[in-house]
Amino acid sequence: MTCLIKGCNFVLKNIPHEAFVYVRHADPEFRFQTTHPNIFPYLLVNIGSGVSIVKVETEDKFERIGGSSIGGGTFWGLGALLTKTKKFDELLQLAAKGQHTNVDMLVKDIYGGAYQILGLTGDLIASSFGKSATTDKEFSKEDMAKSLLHMISNDIGQLACLYAKQHNLSQVYFGGFFIRGHPVTMHTITYSINFFSKVGLVLSRAIKRNILGCPCGPIIAVM
């Protein structure tokens, strides 16, 4: 963990154009950023097999304040059971082609449209994989992989927002093998953060390389 934190600090403060903002459908989708000397404090959400959530206050002061067993390993494991696809990258390729609304139960599937009293839009996921309980149809591997990716990303995004709010942190960085520069994962993570934070955000700064030998992958940031 020490190597990961020190590596993140060094790259974010000292190496220009290693970070970028990812905005889906923008032209270009990746906009590179310069370094910034004032990166503290921030929340690091490191997504590997599970999830570690770390509050970083200075170069040498950091604390693991939470985590979850639902992470990249969950996506890989459940994805393999659902699709019989054993390779992580192939699962993400399936998810990129899928349509989660074929599998997930949406607010409009329950109420016929938006639930305006609670501020819920009609296309909001009400129940991940909810449609599989009410039909005998076969779902495609692509749709199941996309639903699974949304389910896990939404869970992680909500946890990140809750911890950031609890500790009064305005910068949240996401890193780890789960992200690894894949646009489909970046999109689901940023979608989740946008929803649960309830504010307009400039999202998705990502570091392109591994840091000090740690497989942290890209880092998405919420400012």
C-alpha positions as CSV (number, residue, x, y, z in Angstrom):
1,M,0.0,0.0,0.0
2,T,2.9,2.4,0.8
3,C,4.3,1.9,-2.7
4,L,1.0,2.6,-4.3
5,I,0.3,5.8,-2.3
6,K,3.8,7.2,-2.8
7,G,3.7,6.3,-6.5
8,C,0.4,8.0,-7.0
9,N,1.6,11.1,-5.2
10,F,4.8,11.3,-7.2
11,V,3.1,10.9,-10.6
12,L,0.2,13.2,-9.9
13,K,2.5,16.0,-8.7
14,N,5.5,15.7,-11.0
15,I,4.8,14.0,-14.4
16,P,2.8,16.1,-16.9
17,H,0.4,14.5,-19.4
18,E,0.2,11.3,-17.4
19,A,-3.3,12.2,-16.2
20,F,-6.2,12.8,-18.5
21,V,-9.9,13.6,-18.3
22,Y,-12.1,11.0,-19.9
23,V,-15.5,12.1,-21.3
24,R,-17.5,9.6,-23.3
25,H,-18.5,10.8,-26.8
26,A,-16.4,13.9,-26.5
27,D,-13.9,14.7,-29.2
28,P,-11.3,13.7,-28.1
29,E,-12.6,11.5,-25.3
30,F,-9.2,11.7,-23.5
31,R,-7.9,15.3,-22.6
32,F,-4.5,15.3,-21.1
33,Q,-3.8,17.4,-18.0
34,T,-0.8,19.1,-16.5
35,T,0.5,18.4,-13.0
36,H,-0.7,20.2,-9.9
37,P,1.3,20.7,-6.7
38,N,-1.7,20.7,-4.4
39,I,-3.1,17.2,-4.6
40,F,-3.9,16.7,-0.9
41,P,-6.2,15.6,0.7
42,Y,-7.8,13.0,-1.6
43,L,-9.5,9.6,-1.5
44,L,-8.0,6.7,-3.4
45,V,-10.3,3.9,-4.3
46,N,-8.1,1.0,-5.4
47,I,-10.0,-1.7,-7.3
48,G,-8.3,-5.0,-7.6
49,S,-9.8,-8.3,-6.7
50,G,-11.6,-6.4,-3.9
51,V,-11.7,-2.7,-3.1
52,S,-9.6,-0.7,-0.7
53,I,-10.6,2.9,0.1
54,V,-7.7,5.1,1.4
55,K,-7.7,8.6,2.7
56,V,-4.4,10.3,1.7
57,E,-3.7,13.5,3.7
58,T,0.0,14.2,3.0
59,E,3.0,12.5,1.4
60,D,3.4,10.2,4.4
61,K,0.0,10.2,6.1
62,F,-2.6,7.9,4.8
63,E,-5.2,5.5,6.3
64,R,-7.3,2.7,4.9
65,I,-10.8,3.8,6.0
66,G,-12.9,1.2,4.2
67,G,-13.3,-1.3,1.5
68,S,-15.4,-4.0,-0.1
69,S,-15.1,-7.6,-1.2
70,I,-17.1,-6.7,-4.3
71,G,-14.5,-5.6,-6.9
72,G,-12.7,-6.7,-10.0
73,G,-12.5,-10.3,-8.8
74,T,-16.2,-10.3,-8.4
75,F,-16.7,-9.1,-12.0
76,W,-14.3,-11.7,-13.3
77,G,-15.7,-14.6,-11.2
78,L,-19.4,-14.0,-11.7
79,G,-18.7,-13.1,-15.4
80,A,-17.0,-16.4,-15.9
81,L,-20.0,-18.3,-14.3
82,L,-22.5,-16.4,-16.4
83,T,-20.8,-16.3,-19.8
84,K,-18.3,-19.2,-19.6
85,T,-15.7,-16.7,-20.6
86,K,-12.5,-17.1,-18.5
87,K,-10.4,-14.1,-19.6
88,F,-10.9,-10.7,-18.0
89,D,-10.3,-8.7,-21.2
90,E,-12.8,-10.8,-23.1
91,L,-15.4,-10.2,-20.5
92,L,-14.9,-6.4,-20.9
93,Q,-15.2,-6.8,-24.7
94,L,-18.5,-8.6,-24.2
95,A,-19.7,-5.8,-21.9
96,A,-18.8,-3.2,-24.4
97,K,-21.2,-4.8,-26.9
98,G,-24.0,-5.4,-24.4
99,Q,-27.2,-3.6,-23.5
100,H,-27.8,-3.8,-19.8
101,T,-31.5,-2.7,-20.1
102,N,-32.3,-6.1,-21.6
103,V,-31.4,-7.7,-18.2
104,D,-31.8,-5.0,-15.6
105,M,-35.2,-3.9,-14.3
106,L,-35.6,-0.1,-14.7
107,V,-37.7,2.4,-12.8
108,K,-40.0,2.7,-15.9
109,D,-40.5,-1.1,-15.9
110,I,-42.1,-0.8,-12.5
111,Y,-43.9,2.6,-12.6
112,G,-44.3,3.0,-16.4
113,G,-42.0,6.0,-16.4
114,A,-40.1,8.3,-14.1
115,Y,-40.9,8.3,-10.4
116,Q,-40.8,12.1,-10.1
117,I,-41.7,12.4,-6.4
118,L,-38.4,10.7,-5.5
119,G,-36.5,12.3,-8.4
120,L,-35.9,8.9,-10.2
121,T,-35.7,8.9,-14.0
122,G,-37.3,6.2,-15.9
123,D,-34.1,4.7,-17.2
124,L,-32.5,4.4,-13.8
125,I,-31.7,0.8,-12.7
126,A,-34.1,-0.3,-10.0
127,S,-32.9,-3.9,-9.8
128,S,-29.7,-5.3,-11.4
129,F,-30.6,-8.6,-13.3
130,G,-34.2,-8.0,-12.2
131,K,-35.7,-9.1,-15.5
132,S,-34.1,-12.5,-15.3
133,A,-36.6,-13.4,-12.4
134,T,-39.7,-12.6,-14.5
135,T,-39.0,-14.2,-17.8
136,D,-37.8,-17.5,-19.3
137,K,-36.0,-15.9,-22.2
138,E,-32.3,-16.5,-22.7
139,F,-30.1,-13.4,-22.2
140,S,-27.0,-12.8,-24.3
141,K,-23.5,-13.0,-22.9
142,E,-23.0,-9.4,-23.9
143,D,-26.0,-8.2,-22.0
144,M,-25.2,-10.1,-18.9
145,A,-21.7,-8.9,-18.8
146,K,-22.8,-5.3,-19.2
147,S,-25.4,-5.7,-16.4
148,L,-22.7,-7.1,-14.1
149,L,-20.3,-4.3,-14.9
150,H,-23.0,-1.7,-14.1
151,M,-23.9,-3.5,-10.9
152,I,-20.3,-3.6,-9.5
153,S,-19.4,-0.1,-10.7
154,N,-22.6,1.4,-9.1
155,D,-21.8,-0.3,-5.8
156,I,-18.2,1.0,-5.9
157,G,-19.2,4.5,-7.0
158,Q,-21.8,4.8,-4.2
159,L,-19.3,3.6,-1.6
160,A,-16.8,6.2,-2.8
161,C,-19.3,9.0,-2.6
162,L,-20.3,8.1,0.9
163,Y,-16.8,7.9,2.2
164,A,-15.9,11.2,0.4
165,K,-18.9,12.9,2.0
166,Q,-18.1,11.4,5.4
167,H,-14.5,12.7,5.4
168,N,-15.2,15.9,3.5
169,L,-13.0,15.1,0.5
170,S,-13.6,16.8,-2.8
171,Q,-11.0,14.7,-4.8
172,V,-11.6,11.0,-5.4
173,Y,-9.2,8.9,-7.4
174,F,-10.0,5.5,-8.8
175,G,-7.2,3.0,-9.7
176,G,-6.4,-0.6,-10.0
177,F,-6.5,-3.6,-12.3
178,F,-10.3,-3.3,-12.7
179,I,-10.0,-0.1,-14.7
180,R,-6.9,-0.6,-16.8
181,G,-7.6,2.0,-19.4
182,H,-10.8,0.3,-20.7
183,P,-13.3,3.0,-21.8
184,V,-16.4,0.9,-21.0
185,T,-15.2,0.6,-17.3
186,M,-14.3,4.3,-17.1
187,H,-17.8,5.1,-18.4
188,T,-19.7,3.0,-15.9
189,I,-17.6,4.3,-13.0
190,T,-18.0,8.0,-14.0
191,Y,-21.8,7.4,-14.6
192,S,-22.1,6.0,-11.1
193,I,-20.1,8.9,-9.5
194,N,-22.2,11.5,-11.4
195,F,-25.4,10.0,-10.2
196,F,-24.5,9.4,-6.5
197,S,-22.7,12.7,-6.1
198,K,-25.7,14.6,-7.5
199,V,-23.4,17.4,-8.9
200,G,-21.9,18.2,-12.2
201,L,-18.3,16.8,-12.2
202,V,-15.2,16.9,-14.4
203,L,-14.3,13.3,-14.3
204,S,-11.9,10.6,-15.1
205,R,-8.3,11.7,-14.8
206,A,-6.3,8.5,-15.4
207,I,-2.7,7.6,-15.1
208,K,-1.5,5.4,-18.0
209,R,1.2,3.4,-16.4
210,N,1.8,1.1,-13.4
211,I,3.3,3.0,-10.5
212,L,6.4,1.6,-8.8
213,G,5.6,-1.9,-9.9
214,C,2.1,-1.8,-8.4
215,P,-0.7,-2.7,-10.9
216,C,-2.7,0.3,-10.1
217,G,-3.6,0.9,-13.8
218,P,-5.4,4.1,-14.7
219,I,-6.6,6.5,-12.1
220,I,-10.0,8.2,-12.5
221,A,-10.4,11.4,-10.5
222,V,-13.4,13.3,-9.4
223,M,-12.7,16.9,-8.5
